[in-house]
Amino acid sequence: MNEQDWRALLRSVDEKYIEQAVLWCQDIVNCLVRYAGKTRKEAERLVASSYIPKFFNDDACYVFREVPYYWAMTLLYGRSNPQWYKDEKLWPPPSDYRAPYS
């Protein structure tokens, strides 16, 4: 997906959050590719079809409270293991992970 595709998906997001929302979704995709071995297409589909774009519509600040890596792992493991973040292999993020805007 290119930036315009993300903007279309996030079209109801308040204009003051749209640029950051697009970058955040792209960063979640990058985490899924890098740390979970998903293809870019798989990762984009996973994010686009998830509840994450809807969070930007409700309260953008909620999504920004956690780093993209957190949301990527939640998408992968949240249903089967709601406490995935207690798994030392998954949390904290790998040492080479750099959160955006940190």
ChimeraX attribute file (.defattr): number of C-alpha atoms within 10 A of each C-alpha:
attribute: neighborCount
match mode: 1-to-1
recipient: residues
	/A:1	12
	/A:2	8
	/A:3	12
	/A:4	11
	/A:5	12
	/A:6	20
	/A:7	16
	/A:8	11
	/A:9	15
	/A:10	23
	/A:11	14
	/A:12	14
	/A:13	21
	/A:14	15
	/A:15	11
	/A:16	9
	/A:17	15
	/A:18	19
	/A:19	15
	/A:20	14
	/A:21	25
	/A:22	21
	/A:23	15
	/A:24	20
	/A:25	21
	/A:26	20
	/A:27	19
	/A:28	24
	/A:29	26
	/A:30	20
	/A:31	21
	/A:32	26
	/A:33	18
	/A:34	13
	/A:35	15
	/A:36	13
	/A:37	11
	/A:38	16
	/A:39	14
	/A:40	15
	/A:41	11
	/A:42	14
	/A:43	22
	/A:44	21
	/A:45	13
	/A:46	19
	/A:47	19
	/A:48	19
	/A:49	12
	/A:50	12
	/A:51	11
	/A:52	20
	/A:53	23
	/A:54	17
	/A:55	17
	/A:56	22
	/A:57	16
	/A:58	13
	/A:59	13
	/A:60	20
	/A:61	11
	/A:62	10
	/A:63	18
	/A:64	15
	/A:65	9
	/A:66	11
	/A:67	18
	/A:68	24
	/A:69	25
	/A:70	18
	/A:71	23
	/A:72	25
	/A:73	20
	/A:74	17
	/A:75	18
	/A:76	14
	/A:77	15
	/A:78	14
	/A:79	10
	/A:80	9
	/A:81	12
	/A:82	10
	/A:83	11
	/A:84	18
	/A:85	17
	/A:86	11
	/A:87	10
	/A:88	9
	/A:89	10
	/A:90	15
	/A:91	13
	/A:92	13
	/A:93	17
	/A:94	11
	/A:95	6
	/A:96	6
	/A:97	12
	/A:98	12
	/A:99	12
	/A:100	11
	/A:101	5
	/A:102	5
